[in-house]
Amino acid sequence: MTATALNRLKRRLPERIAQVRGDRSQRQFARELGVFQQNVNRYESGTTPHTDFLITLALKESISVDWLLLGKGKMRRSNR
């Protein structure tokens, strides 16, 4: 993977996090995930999220990690 392709993927991550948040405020979303609102704001502004945040987001919101990080597949994981 080229550096350009990697940067393109990284630029889309904040958009996908905001998409998962939906109509909820950053404060409400952060509370539901057990993180600070400032972290959600930073991640939606382009700061690379911590792994713990990404895992928590994927598990609590039933989000596909492939979709979240790479934009591949469906947003929601199927319940198995």
C-alpha positions in Angstrom: 0.0 0.0 0.0 1.3 3.4 -0.9 1.7 6.3 1.5 -0.9 8.2 -0.5 -3.5 5.3 -0.2 -2.8 5.1 3.5 -3.3 8.8 4.0 -6.6 8.6 2.1 -7.8 5.9 4.4 -6.7 7.9 7.5 -8.6 11.0 6.3 -11.8 9.1 6.0 -11.7 7.7 9.6 -13.0 10.9 11.3 -16.0 10.9 8.9 -16.8 7.3 9.7 -16.6 8.0 13.5 -19.0 10.9 13.0 -21.3 8.7 11.0 -21.4 6.2 13.8 -22.2 9.0 16.3 -25.1 10.1 14.1 -27.4 12.7 15.7 -26.0 12.2 19.2 -23.9 15.0 20.7 -20.2 14.3 21.1 -20.8 14.5 24.9 -23.6 11.9 24.9 -21.6 9.7 22.5 -18.5 9.9 24.7 -20.5 9.2 27.8 -22.0 6.0 26.2 -18.5 4.9 25.2 -16.9 5.8 28.6 -14.4 8.3 27.1 -14.0 12.1 27.4 -15.9 14.3 25.0 -12.6 16.0 24.1 -11.3 12.7 22.8 -14.3 12.3 20.5 -13.8 15.8 19.3 -10.1 15.2 18.5 -10.8 11.9 16.7 -13.5 13.6 14.6 -11.1 16.4 13.8 -8.4 14.0 12.5 -6.3 12.9 15.4 -5.6 9.2 15.1 -7.7 7.3 17.8 -6.2 5.0 20.3 -6.7 1.3 19.8 -8.8 1.0 23.0 -11.2 3.6 21.6 -11.5 1.8 18.3 -12.2 -1.5 19.9 -14.7 -0.1 22.4 -16.5 1.7 19.5 -16.6 -1.4 17.4 -17.9 -3.6 20.2 -20.4 -1.2 21.8 -21.9 0.0 18.5 -21.7 -3.3 16.7 -19.5 -1.8 14.0 -17.3 -3.7 11.6 -13.6 -3.0 12.2 -13.0 -3.4 8.5 -15.6 -0.8 7.7 -14.4 1.6 10.5 -10.7 1.5 9.5 -10.8 0.6 5.8 -14.3 1.6 4.6 -14.8 -2.0 3.4 -18.0 -4.0 3.7 -21.0 -3.1 5.8 -21.0 -0.7 8.6 -22.9 -2.9 11.1 -21.7 -6.4 12.1 -24.2 -9.1 11.9 -25.4 -10.4 15.3 -24.1 -14.0 15.7 
